[in-house]
Amino acid sequence: MLVDVSSGQHLFAREIDRRFMPASVTKVMTAFTAFRLIDEGRIDPATPFLISQDLEDQWSGEGSSMFLKAGERPTFGELLLGATTVSGNDACVAMALASTGSLRAWVRLMNRNAADLGMGNTHFGGANGFPDEGQTFTTARDLATLGSSLVNRYPGLYRRYFGHPTLTWRGLTQANHDPVTGKVAGGDGMKTGFTSEAGYTVIGSAKREGRRLIVVVAGSPTARLRDEAARGLLEWGFANFASTRVAEKGTIVGRARVQGGDARHVPLRVAQDLALAHPIDRGAAPPRMTIRYRGPLEAPISQGEVIASLHVEMDSMPAFDVPLEAAADVGEAGPLDRLVNGVAEFFS
């Protein structure tokens, strides 16, 4: 799957709702969960965590590893770099314990985040993608949603923790196996995965001239084929499609009806800059756009809440939806509001 993040458009898609085991690509959700905790002020990247003997015995050197040792006190940020750069299974477990106290609580957070993002075909059974008898599964569509959300919601944290070519811990330097960073112009992440059950999987991202593409390749029989497919799809996407900006973040595009509120309508705005991708050899045809929501919407509504979508149709491109959020608060109606709304509704 190849997605243009600025619009959410699918530039290439094949079996994007087929479930598969993501292996270490699971760590992208681990990173998203960590970013959310940092952004909400629930964990400080500078917080140290004491590595226990049990953690060392169970996870240090188990598969991809940061090789943590009992008695060490890495910070949460260093553990996060260990997860994103060298795919440390031990680092992921340490992050979970450092922030929530248990793996079970951390995995609940991961699944709650997946549900919040609308990843309806995804479930996580662990923090690091280690084989778990099929409890962990996802789809290309869901991984593209996750990757897009990661870079859109937390761009500063993404730049800080992804795209590093190496990591050195306790004198041991390990390379990042990401096939995009440093190998594709503008490549800056994200994550590979492999187990004998899952095959070779990758989610990759590159940004050029303000335009970001995300690619997902899953179930490849070899690492070489996976890497070549990911790089090839990104290059093809940049070479054959252009992007035209049609609205800046916060642009009001319409309004939705509200029931039981202190206002009868709420303005709708795009949640991020909106640009439309189109084949270079065909030019940008005028899009057909309609606002969609299940209405009337029930008050109260909070500013910034996603309550509708902008359905976009373009010639020669698959239709797609852009999230729309409330541009104002709408409180519950008081007695006078209900009277005024009732009279207005009668005459309308």
Stockholm file with secondary structure:
# STOCKHOLM 1.0

chainA/1-348         MLVDVSSGQHLFAREIDRRFMPASVTKVMTAFTAFRLIDEGRIDPATPFLISQDLEDQWSGEGSSMFLKAGERPTFGELLLGATTVSGNDACVAMALASTGSLRAWVRLMNRNAADLGMGNTHFGGANGFPDEGQTFTTARDLATLGSSLVNRYPGLYRRYFGHPTLTWRGLTQANHDPVTGKVAGGDGMKTGFTSEAGYTVIGSAKREGRRLIVVVAGSPTARLRDEAARGLLEWGFANFASTRVAEKGTIVGRARVQGGDARHVPLRVAQDLALAHPIDRGAAPPRMTIRYRGPLEAPISQGEVIASLHVEMDSMPAFDVPLEAAADVGEAGPLDRLVNGVAEFFS
#=GR chainA/1-348 SS CEEETTTTEEEECSSTTCCBCCGGGGHHHHHHHHHHHHHTTSSCTTCBCCCCHHHHHHHTTSSSCCCCCTTCCCBHHHHHHHHHHSCCHHHHHHHHHHHHSSHHHHHHHHHHHHHHTTCTTCBCSSSSCCCCTTCCBBCHHHHHHHHHHHHHHCHHHHHHHSCCSEEEETTEEEECCCSSTTTSTTEEEEEEEEETTTEEEEEEEEEETTEEEEEEEEEESSHHHHHHHHHHHHHHHHHHEEEEEEECTTCEEEEEEEESBSSSEEEEEESSCEEEEEETTTCCCCCEEEEECCSSEESCBCTTCEEEEEEEEETTEEEEEEEEEESSCBCBCCHHHHHHHHHHHHHC
#=GC SS_cons         CEEETTTTEEEECSSTTCCBCCGGGGHHHHHHHHHHHHHTTSSCTTCBCCCCHHHHHHHTTSSSCCCCCTTCCCBHHHHHHHHHHSCCHHHHHHHHHHHHSSHHHHHHHHHHHHHHTTCTTCBCSSSSCCCCTTCCBBCHHHHHHHHHHHHHHCHHHHHHHSCCSEEEETTEEEECCCSSTTTSTTEEEEEEEEETTTEEEEEEEEEETTEEEEEEEEEESSHHHHHHHHHHHHHHHHHHEEEEEEECTTCEEEEEEEESBSSSEEEEEESSCEEEEEETTTCCCCCEEEEECCSSEESCBCTTCEEEEEEEEETTEEEEEEEEEESSCBCBCCHHHHHHHHHHHHHC
//
